[in-house]
Amino acid sequence: MSQAKKGDSVKIHYTGTLEDGTVFDSSAGRDPLAFTLGGGQVIVGFEEAVLGMIIGDKKKVTIPSHKAYGEKNEALVIEVPRDQVPPDLKPEVDQKLQMGGPNGELVVVTVVEVNEAVVILDANPPLAGKDLIFDLELVAIS
C-alpha cells in the first residue's frame, strides 16, 4: 500500500482532545475530513502526523501548540472601556463577538472578563497556547 505523501488528497477520521480529555472537535458521525497534504488547509502538526500513514492506519498524536494554533499572544487581549461598548450590548464571559480589525477585516473575539470599568476581549484563536491530542484514522488516499 502507498503511504500518504505531499500532494495526495486524503480523508481522515479524527477526534481532537485537550490534555484534560475535553473533546474540542471530531469527525464522528460526519464525513471524514478531506484535504490535500502540503496544501496548508490544516494545522502543521496535523499534516505532519498524516504523512507516511497508509489506508487503515490509526494513531494517537500530541501536537504541541507551536505546531497547532501558536502560543497565546497577550497583545491580542484588549481592554475596552465600558463607555466605548455600545449601550445595547450586554457582554457576558465566553461570549463571541465580532469587531473590526486594523485592516477593516472582521475579527472574532471572546469576552474574558466584564466589570464596571472595562470589558476584556481576547482575539487569540480559542486553542492558542494549547497542546492538542488527536486520534487519527486514514480512510482514503487519492
N, C-alpha and C positions, 0 to 999 in steps of 0.2 A: 504494500500500500504506500501511497505517496504521503510525504509529510507536508504540512501547511507551510507555505513559504510566501515571501513578499510578492505581491501581485495577485495572489489567489483570493477568490471570493470564498468566504467561509460562513458557516452557520453554527452558532454556539448556543447551547442552553447554559444558563448560569444562575447562580444565586450569590448576591453580594451581601456580606455582613460586616459589621464593625467588630472591634475586639471584644466588646461586651456581649456579642451574639445577636444584636439587633439587626434584622434584615432591612436593608435600605433599598434593594431592588432585586427583581427576579424575573426570569422568563417563564416561570412555572405557570401553566395554564394559558400560555401565549405561544405564538410562533417563536422559533429561536431568533436570536439577534443575528442579522446578516450584515457583513461589512467586508471591505477589501483590505487585506493586510498591507500595510505601508501607505494606506490612504489617509491617515490622520483622522479617522472617523471615531476612534475610541481612545481612551487614555493610553499613554505609552506603555505602562506596566501590563495592561490587559492584552495589548497587541503582542508584547514580548512573550507573555505566558502562552499564547496560542501558537506562536512559531514553533515548528517541529512536531506538533501534535499530529496524530493520524486519526481518521474517522473511527469513532467509538472510544477514543481515549477520554479518560476522566481524570481530573486532578484538582487539588486544592492549592491555591497560591495566595501568598500575602504580598500585597503591593504597597510599598512604602509611599507615604504622602507625596514625596518629591516626584514619583512616577505616576501619581494619580492626579489630584487637583491642586497640588502645590501646598506650600506652607501657608498658614494663615497670615495675612498681611494686615498689621494693625493700622496702616494708613487708610485702609478701606472701612474702618469703623469710625463713623462720624456722629458728632453730637449736633442735633438741630434744636435751637431754642424753641420752646413751646409756642412763643408768639409768631414763629415762622411756619408753624404747622397749620394747614387750612382748618378753620373752626369746625367744619362738618366732618373732619376726620377724627375718629376716636381710636388711636393706635393701641394695640394690645401686644404683649410679648409673644413672639413666634409668628406674628402676622407678616405676610409677604406683601410688599408694596413695590410699585414701580416709580422710578424718578428719572429725570433727565440726567444723562451723563455729560462729561465735558465736551464731547463731540456731537451732542444732540441725540445720541442713541438712548434707548430705554435700558435702564439698569434695574434688575430685581434686587431688592434689599430686604433684610429680615429685621424686624423690630426686636432688639435685645433687651431694652430697658425703657421704661416710661416713668418719669417722675414729674414733680411740679415745675421744674425748670427746663428740662430737656427731654427729647426723645433720642435714644441712641440706636443708630441703624448700622447694620453690617452688610457690606456689599461683597464679601467673600463668598465663593461657592459654598453651599452648606457642608460639603465634605472636605473642604480645605483643612489641612493640618491633621488629617486622619489617615491611618494605615487601613487599607481595605483588604478584606479576605474574600476570595471568590472560589466557589466550587464550579468547575467548568466541565462541559462535555462537548466535544467536537462532533457535530452530526453531519456536516457536509463540507466538501471542498469542490470548487469548480473553477 
